[in-house]
Amino acid sequence: QLIQSRGDTRAGLSIIRSGAGQMGVFGEDGTFVMMSVLGPGQTFGEVTLFTDIPRTQDFVAIGPTEIYQLPAARFWALCEDEPGLLETLLSITLARSHFLLDVLDSIRRLPLRERVAKTLYSMDLTAGQHGHIQCRQQDLADMIGISRVSLSKALKDLTALGLIKLGYGSISFPDVEKFRDWVARHCNVAIVS
């Protein structure tokens, strides 16, 4: 189900209570290019609270998903009652900025196999750290900005190393700790526990 549309100017904060969703953009031809997967506790829409910039991405729920919607007026009233909320939101926003800079660094510096592994690690974190990601390979290729053929080769390499297992529309990690250790060593990532 479509939760948020690109270009929407409705100010407010959305908080994922349960389930997950894909953040991305629908093209004119109806194809969806996924940018990230968000899970429980993740938020979106912050930019509409602090700027006049419309929403830049679409958000589509993946299966059963429950989302709290805080319209701008309710958000600002809540901030008066809970001043720590602004500090928390600032931390989230700065962490996302850091993540984007890290993605740019990966594009410029890392070989393809390592970029794919690092992307899978990030997706697992944002989707709830369950060692299982629901994602079609074409969506993953589009998200990373590579061809489906290049992605297949990188996934085949990661599978041969025993780091991932491919399923229908999914990727899982048979040994999550082994996968995280490999990513830390090969991708210059500080692992989050």
Secondary structure, DSSP 4 states (H G I P E B T S, - for coil): -EEE-TT----EEEEEEEEEEEEEEE-TTS-EEEEEEE-TT-EE-HHHHHSSPPP-SEEEEEEEEEEEEEEHHHHHHHHHH-THHHHHHHHHHHHHHHHHHHHHHHHHHS-HHHHHHHHHHHHHHHTTS-SEEE--HHHHHHHHT--HHHHHHHHHHHHHTTS-EEETTEEE-SSHHHHHHHHHHHH------
